[in-house]
Amino acid sequence: MGMTGNLSERLFPEILMHFSLNSKSGTLVVRRNPTEKKIYFDKGSVVFAEGNVPQDHFGELLINIGKLSPSQLEGASEKVSAEKPLGKVLVEMGLFAATEIRELLELQVQEIIYPLFDWNNGEFEFKNSSTSLDKDLGLSISTHNLVLEGIRRIKNSEIIHKGLKGTESLVRLAPDYESKVADLLIKPDEAFILSRIEPTSRISEILQVSPLGLEMTQKALYGFISTGIIEFVTDSNESASTSPPRSYRAQRSQELSATPPSSETSEKEEEDIKEARADILLMLEDTKKSNYYDLLKVPSNACFDEIKKAYYGLAKKYHPDHYQASAIDLKNSLDTIFSTLSQAYDTLKVPATRASYDAKIFKLEENQAHSTEKSVTSQTSATGGAQQKLAELNYRQGRGYFDQKDYWSASQAFRQSVRLEPENARYRHWLATCLTKNPKWRREAEEHFLKAIELEQFNPSHYLGLGLLYQEVGMPKRAEAQFRQALQLSPGDRAAKEALETLASSKGSEKKGFKTLKTLFGKK
């Protein structure tokens, strides 16, 4: 039996979860003229989605993220049929591996569905049927995680308010919340909010104690409600449960108190508690005087992966729930530490906010340097140091944009670094690497790689980068020469070895590659 309705009466996350919890198979059609999107379910899991707007098409997605050129898409589209969808054609053409196509299809499905979380009007219709999609490229996406991420992306605050049913609503942990949490990709800051929920809590009270901001906390709570981790407290479910679910800390405390420890164990535990208390208090002092890099214990030029790894390690160590079962009574201190760590990570993980924060630190350091200047010589030195720091700030911002695949913004940041410090080979290398991402920039990329090699003749990464550029534009002999030079400098360089092996197995023509290079680089 089918199901129809309006999004003004039933929120989209609730609709998805209904089909997931009931293990439905069929097609959900969501319409808001002129847009129509279809989501396919198989036993409650999302297996595919499609839409009638251009940006929802798989080929357009591949072009937009730089995975496919328009000419390649045109050639592949000619081979598409009912039996051979675009994904399978691209695999047969050797442009993608089947596993990569599945990952890209999953990305497409997500990008089609996520905008629907902001719809507060429109019609939906569900038709029961067994799925008949291509099993080779079929997907099985967790609807629970899809809903959780979709709610994180909601921009329409009206939907969040409607889903929470007011700030005076009472909520509690669901009886089976632990099993549901185990299957969800919950972020550390969301886990912190979850730890603040007592057996019965008012939403307004949770908002007051959460240090993570009103919007983030509301979204986290609505995500927990939608995925069944927490539930509204009503007269019916209050009376149906004589013993409300215990929080982790209460359960753990009872477990620890069940068996009295020996005197030897007590002494050791007491010593451990003293050490932990001292460590927490020292960390609390660091939150007051350290900048975010020092707080996370990473260098100021750390890449995103280093910052992420450091944050997750510290967040796990200083999470308030980590100490709830012990005799450590520093809840407020732990809350402050965890909140500051989260704030540091949120600031440094986004290139724009990290650049703004770096500029703030740079300005402070620059003012301090000027305040201690005693002579013209020291002033000149400070000016040179300031220029180097500004170049480094732009470099960090460029790396952040590069990690997020925003190559245009990254190239602008790297250009500033090169302009300020033209003899810095590292800046040249990263600008060249960034420029290789656009065929129109490859001529300039070659120039910067060559300049980097001139500045650092014994750095194998410069030769490898130039070789990959030559390989990309179809110059196998020139590419091979650069790869071999990299291996001569670093015989164990795995990337250079793999590049040579790939080059040996390629079928490109040197003559054809020369023409391609001449066309792209404008050589005579």
C-alpha positions in Angstrom: 0.0 0.0 0.0 1.3 3.4 -1.0 1.5 6.6 1.1 1.0 10.3 0.1 1.2 13.6 2.0 2.5 17.1 2.2 5.8 18.3 3.6 4.1 21.1 5.4 2.3 18.5 7.6 5.1 15.9 7.9 8.8 16.8 8.0 11.1 15.1 5.5 13.4 13.4 8.1 10.4 11.7 9.7 9.3 10.4 6.3 12.7 8.8 5.6 12.9 7.3 9.0 9.3 5.8 8.6 10.4 3.9 5.6 13.7 2.8 7.2 12.1 1.6 10.5 9.4 -0.3 8.5 12.0 -1.9 6.1 10.1 -0.6 3.1 11.0 -1.3 -0.5 9.8 1.1 -3.2 10.1 4.6 -4.6 9.6 7.9 -2.7 8.7 10.8 -5.1 9.1 14.3 -3.7 7.7 17.2 -5.8 7.8 21.0 -5.5 7.3 22.4 -9.0 9.2 22.3 -11.1 11.6 20.1 -9.1 10.9 16.3 -8.8 13.2 13.9 -7.0 12.9 10.1 -6.6 14.5 8.1 -3.8 14.6 4.3 -4.1 14.5 2.1 -1.0 15.3 -1.6 -0.5 14.3 -3.0 2.8 14.6 0.4 4.5 18.0 1.3 3.0 18.5 4.0 0.3 19.9 2.4 -2.8 19.6 5.2 -5.4 18.2 8.6 -6.1 17.6 10.8 -9.1 16.3 14.3 -9.9 15.0 16.3 -12.9 17.3 19.3 -12.4 20.7 19.4 -14.2 22.9 19.4 -11.1 21.3 16.1 -10.0 22.6 14.3 -13.1 25.5 12.0 -12.5 27.5 13.3 -15.5 27.1 16.9 -14.3 28.3 15.9 -10.9 31.5 14.3 -12.3 32.2 17.4 -14.3 31.6 19.8 -11.4 34.0 17.9 -9.1 36.7 17.6 -11.8 36.4 13.9 -12.4 35.3 14.0 -16.0 35.7 16.4 -18.9 32.7 17.5 -21.1 34.2 15.7 -24.1 34.5 12.5 -22.1 30.9 12.8 -20.9 29.7 13.3 -24.4 31.6 10.2 -25.7 30.3 8.1 -22.8 26.7 9.3 -23.2 26.5 7.9 -26.7 27.0 4.4 -25.3 24.4 4.7 -22.5 21.3 2.5 -22.8 18.6 1.0 -20.6 20.9 -2.0 -20.0 24.1 0.2 -19.6 23.7 3.2 -17.3 26.4 5.9 -17.4 28.3 4.4 -14.4 28.7 1.0 -16.1 29.8 2.7 -19.3 32.5 4.7 -17.6 33.8 1.5 -16.0 33.8 -0.3 -19.3 35.7 2.6 -20.9 38.4 2.3 -18.2 37.8 5.8 -16.9 36.9 4.6 -13.4 37.0 1.5 -11.3 33.7 0.0 -10.2 34.5 0.8 -6.5 35.1 4.4 -7.4 31.9 4.6 -9.3 30.0 3.3 -6.3 31.6 5.9 -4.1 30.7 8.7 -6.6 27.1 7.4 -7.0 26.7 7.5 -3.2 27.9 11.1 -3.3 25.4 11.8 -6.0 22.6 10.3 -4.0 23.5 12.3 -0.9 23.7 15.6 -2.9 20.3 14.9 -4.4 18.7 14.1 -1.0 20.3 16.7 1.3 18.5 19.8 -0.1 15.1 18.1 0.6 15.8 18.5 4.4 15.2 22.3 3.9 11.8 21.8 2.2 8.8 22.8 4.4 6.3 22.5 1.6 5.8 20.2 -1.4 4.1 16.8 -2.0 5.4 13.3 -1.5 4.2 9.9 -2.7 5.5 6.5 -1.9 4.9 3.4 -4.1 5.7 0.0 -2.7 7.7 -2.2 -5.1 10.7 -4.5 -5.2 13.9 -2.8 -6.4 15.1 -3.7 -9.9 18.2 -1.5 -9.9 21.6 -2.7 -11.3 23.0 -4.9 -8.5 26.6 -4.4 -9.8 26.5 -0.7 -9.1 23.7 -0.7 -6.5 24.1 1.0 -3.2 23.0 0.5 0.4 23.2 3.7 2.3 22.3 3.9 6.0 19.1 5.9 6.2 19.9 6.8 9.8 23.3 8.3 9.0 21.8 10.0 5.9 19.1 11.6 8.2 21.7 12.7 10.8 23.9 14.4 8.2 21.0 15.9 6.4 19.8 17.6 9.6 23.3 18.9 10.2 23.0 20.7 6.9 19.6 22.2 7.4 19.6 26.0 6.9 15.9 26.6 7.5 15.6 27.0 11.3 11.8 26.8 11.2 12.2 23.1 10.4 14.4 22.5 13.5 12.0 24.4 15.8 9.1 22.4 14.4 10.9 19.1 14.9 11.8 19.9 18.5 8.2 20.9 19.4 9.3 23.8 21.5 12.0 24.3 24.0 9.9 23.2 27.0 9.5 19.7 25.6 10.8 16.9 27.8 13.1 14.3 26.3 15.0 11.2 27.5 17.3 8.6 26.2 15.5 5.8 24.3 15.6 2.4 26.0 17.7 0.9 23.2 19.7 4.1 22.5 23.1 2.4 23.0 22.6 -0.1 20.1 21.5 2.8 17.8 24.4 5.0 18.8 26.8 2.2 17.8 25.6 2.3 14.2 25.7 6.1 13.8 28.6 8.3 12.8 28.2 10.8 15.7 30.7 13.6 16.0 32.5 14.3 19.3 30.7 17.5 19.9 27.3 15.8 19.4 28.4 13.0 21.8 29.1 15.7 24.3 25.5 17.0 24.0 24.2 13.5 24.3 26.2 13.1 27.6 24.3 16.1 29.0 20.9 14.3 28.7 19.7 13.0 32.0 17.0 10.3 32.4 14.5 13.1 31.8 15.6 16.6 30.5 13.9 19.7 29.3 15.2 20.9 25.9 15.7 24.4 27.3 17.9 23.0 30.1 20.1 21.2 27.6 20.4 24.4 25.5 21.5 26.2 28.6 24.3 23.8 29.7 25.6 23.1 26.1 28.7 25.2 25.3 28.4 24.4 21.6 26.0 27.2 20.6 22.2 27.3 20.1 22.1 26.2 16.5 24.4 23.3 16.7 22.8 22.0 19.9 19.3 22.2 18.4 20.4 20.4 15.3 22.1 17.7 17.3 18.9 17.2 19.5 16.7 17.0 16.4 19.1 14.5 14.8 18.9 12.4 18.0 15.1 12.5 18.0 14.8 11.7 14.3 17.1 8.7 14.5 15.5 7.4 17.7 18.4 7.9 20.1 16.3 10.1 22.3 12.5 10.4 22.5 9.9 12.8 23.7 8.5 12.1 27.2 4.8 11.7 27.0 2.3 10.4 29.6 2.0 7.1 27.7 5.7 6.3 27.4 6.4 7.7 30.9 4.0 5.2 32.6 5.0 2.4 30.3 8.6 2.5 31.6 8.9 2.0 35.4 12.7 2.5 35.2 13.9 5.1 32.9 17.1 4.3 30.9 20.2 5.1 32.9 22.9 7.3 31.6 26.3 5.8 31.0 27.8 7.5 34.0 25.2 6.3 36.4 25.4 2.7 35.0 29.2 2.8 35.2 29.2 4.2 38.8 26.9 1.3 39.9 29.2 -1.2 38.2 32.2 0.2 40.0 30.6 0.2 43.4 29.3 -3.4 43.1 32.7 -4.9 44.1 34.7 -3.0 46.8 38.4 -2.8 45.6 41.3 -4.0 47.7 43.4 -1.6 49.7 46.2 -1.9 47.2 43.9 -1.1 44.3 42.4 1.8 46.2 45.8 3.3 46.7 46.7 3.0 43.1 43.4 4.4 42.0 43.9 7.3 44.4 47.3 8.0 42.9 45.9 7.8 39.4 43.1 10.3 40.4 45.6 12.7 41.7 47.6 12.6 38.5 44.5 13.0 36.4 43.3 15.9 38.4 46.7 17.6 38.0 46.7 17.0 34.3 43.1 18.4 34.0 44.0 21.6 35.9 47.2 22.1 33.7 45.1 21.7 30.6 42.5 24.1 32.0 45.3 26.7 32.3 46.4 26.0 28.7 42.9 26.9 27.5 43.3 30.4 29.1 46.7 31.3 27.7 47.5 29.1 24.7 46.6 29.8 21.1 44.6 27.1 19.3 47.7 25.5 17.8 49.5 25.2 21.1 46.3 23.9 22.7 45.9 21.1 20.1 49.7 20.5 20.3 50.3 20.9 16.6 52.6 23.2 14.7 51.1 26.4 13.1 51.6 25.0 9.6 49.9 21.7 10.4 47.7 20.2 7.7 44.0 19.4 8.2 44.6 15.7 8.9 47.1 16.5 11.6 44.7 19.0 13.3 41.9 16.5 13.1 43.9 13.7 14.6 45.2 15.9 17.4 41.7 17.1 18.2 40.0 13.7 18.3 42.8 12.4 20.6 42.4 15.3 23.0 38.6 15.3 22.8 38.6 11.6 23.8 41.0 12.2 26.6 39.2 15.2 28.2 35.6 14.3 27.4 33.6 14.8 30.6 32.1 11.3 30.5 35.6 9.8 30.6 35.8 10.8 34.2 32.2 10.5 35.4 32.8 7.1 37.1 35.8 8.3 39.0 36.2 10.5 42.1 37.3 13.5 40.0 35.0 16.4 40.7 36.1 18.8 38.0 33.0 18.7 35.8 33.0 22.5 35.0 36.7 22.3 34.2 36.3 19.4 31.9 33.3 21.1 30.2 35.5 24.2 29.6 38.4 22.2 28.2 36.2 20.2 25.9 34.3 23.3 24.7 37.6 25.1 24.0 39.0 22.1 22.1 35.9 22.0 20.0 36.1 25.7 19.3 39.7 25.4 18.3 38.9 22.5 15.9 35.9 24.3 14.4 38.0 27.4 13.8 41.1 25.6 12.3 39.3 23.1 10.1 37.7 25.7 7.8 40.3 27.6 5.7 38.5 31.0 5.9 38.1 31.0 9.7 41.6 29.6 10.1 43.1 32.4 7.9 41.2 35.0 10.0 42.5 33.4 13.2 46.0 33.2 11.9 45.9 36.9 10.9 44.8 37.8 14.4 47.8 35.9 15.9 50.1 37.4 13.3 48.9 40.9 14.1 49.4 40.3 17.8 52.9 39.0 17.3 53.7 41.8 14.9 52.6 44.4 17.4 54.7 42.7 20.1 57.7 42.8 17.8 57.3 46.5 17.0 56.9 47.3 20.7 60.4 45.9 21.4 62.2 47.5 18.5 65.2 49.6 19.6 66.9 50.5 16.3 66.6 50.8 12.6 68.3 47.4 12.2 65.8 45.7 14.5 62.9 47.4 12.6 64.2 46.1 9.3 64.5 42.6 10.8 61.0 42.8 12.1 59.6 43.9 8.8 61.3 41.0 7.0 60.0 38.6 9.7 56.5 40.0 9.3 56.7 39.4 5.5 57.7 35.8 6.0 54.9 35.2 8.5 52.4 36.7 6.1 53.6 34.4 3.4 53.3 31.5 5.7 49.7 32.5 6.6 48.7 32.5 3.0 50.4 29.1 2.5 48.4 27.6 5.4 45.2 29.1 3.9 46.1 27.7 0.5 46.7 24.2 2.0 43.3 24.3 3.6 41.5 25.3 0.4 43.6 22.6 -1.5 42.4 19.9 1.0 38.8 20.9 0.3 39.5 20.8 -3.5 38.8 24.6 -3.9 41.8 24.9 -6.3 41.0 28.4 -7.5 41.0 29.8 -3.9 44.1 27.7 -3.1 46.0 29.1 -6.1 45.3 32.7 -5.1 46.6 32.0 -1.6 49.7 30.3 -2.9 50.4 33.1 -5.4 50.5 35.5 -2.5 53.0 33.3 -0.7 55.2 33.2 -3.8 54.9 37.0 -4.3 56.1 37.6 -0.8 58.8 34.9 -0.7 59.7 34.1 -4.4 62.8 32.1 -3.4 60.8 29.7 -1.2 60.7 26.3 -3.1 57.9 24.9 -1.0 55.5 27.7 -2.0 56.5 27.3 -5.6 55.9 23.5 -5.4 52.4 23.9 -4.0 51.4 26.6 -6.4 52.5 24.4 -9.3 50.7 21.4 -7.8 47.5 23.4 -7.5 47.9 24.8 -11.1 48.0 21.3 -12.5 44.4 20.8 -11.6 43.3 23.1 -14.5 44.4 22.4 -18.1 44.6 26.2 -18.7 47.1 26.7 -15.9 49.6 23.9 -16.8 52.0 26.1 -18.7 52.4 28.2 -15.5 52.6 25.1 -13.4 55.6 23.8 -15.4 57.4 27.2 -14.8 56.9 27.0 -11.0 58.0 23.3 -10.8 61.2 24.3 -12.8 61.8 27.2 -10.5 61.3 24.9 -7.4 63.9 22.5 -8.9 66.3 25.4 -9.4 65.9 26.5 -5.8 66.1 22.9 -4.4 68.0 20.7 -6.7 68.0 17.7 -4.4 64.3 17.6 -3.4 62.7 14.5 -5.2 59.2 15.8 -4.7 59.7 18.6 -7.2 60.9 16.2 -9.9 58.0 13.9 -9.2 55.4 16.7 -9.4 56.9 17.9 -12.8 56.9 14.3 -14.0 53.2 13.8 -13.1 52.4 17.0 -15.0 54.3 15.8 -18.1 52.5 12.4 -17.8 49.1 14.1 -17.5 49.6 16.1 -20.7 51.0 13.1 -22.6 54.8 13.4 -22.6 55.9 10.0 -21.4 59.7 10.4 -22.1 59.9 13.7 -20.2 57.8 12.2 -17.4 60.1 9.2 -17.2 63.2 11.4 -17.0 61.7 13.3 -14.0 60.6 10.1 -12.2 64.1 8.6 -12.6 65.7 11.8 -11.3 63.4 11.6 -8.2 64.4 7.9 -7.7 68.1 8.8 -8.1 67.7 11.3 -5.3 65.5 9.0 -3.2 65.8 5.4 -4.3 63.0 4.2 -2.0 60.5 6.8 -3.1 57.3 4.7 -3.5 55.4 7.4 -5.3 58.1 7.7 -8.0 58.2 3.9 -8.4 54.5 3.6 -8.8 54.5 6.5 -11.3 57.1 4.7 -13.4 55.1 1.5 -13.3 52.0 3.3 -14.4 53.9 5.0 -17.1 55.3 1.7 -18.4 51.8 0.2 -18.6 50.2 3.2 -20.4 49.5 3.1 -24.1 50.0 6.8 -24.9 51.9 7.9 -28.0 54.9 10.2 -27.5 54.2 11.9 -30.7 50.6 12.5 -29.7 51.7 13.6 -26.3 54.1 16.1 -27.8 51.3 17.7 -29.7 49.2 17.9 -26.6 52.1 19.5 -24.7 52.7 22.0 -27.5 49.0 22.9 -27.5 48.7 23.2 -23.8 52.0 24.9 -23.1 52.1 27.0 -26.3 55.6 25.8 -27.3 57.0 26.4 -30.8 
